[in-house]
Amino acid sequence: MKFNVPEKYADLYIKALTERKGQLENRIEEFKREILEIENHISNLTSMPIFSENHDYSEFDKKNFAYSKNWPWTRKIAYYQDFIGKLITSNEAVDYIIENEPDLDKMKVRSSVSAALSNGTRSGKYTKYDDPTSSSTYYAPSEWYDKTGNPLIEYLPQDLKNRLFKQAN
């Protein structure tokens, strides 16, 4: 910034600029504190038991257990995934949960399932697969993928398999 300020006003102008700079720096610090509070709040929320699980349910046969409304979201998703044995979309998991718990609010279920899948993906428990033939995103346990990040063929749902092989031909 270049200004022609008369000499008699220079001190006043410097003082005004210095005060404004201080105000802006204080606002920046307030924003930084608010961002930190938000990050802490998000971290606290996503570490709640409804979004994560401390048990490795893959160590026992889920099919021997009936679906339970009391399970955390991750357990409900894992149960459905094991039940069908294929990659799933978040919408499929939501529909399955709503089918078993019709009194739940579908939007809340969708939000919770999305959060659980996102956390599972971040933690490495799940891997996300973006279908190159559509805008669908699939999720599955990371061990259902090969080293290049592609899902193993035996875990592909038939509709996805058809689209992928049709595209290859």
Secondary structure, DSSP 4 states (H G I P E B T S, - for coil): ------HHHHHHHHHHHHHHHHHHHHHHHHHHHHHHHHHHHHHHHHTSTTT--SS-GGGS-GGGS---TTS-HHHHHHHHHHHHTS-B-HHHHHHHHHHH-TTS-HHHHHHHHHHHHHHHHHHTSEEEEE-TTSS-EEEEEGGGB-TTSPBPGGGS-HHHHHHHHHHH-
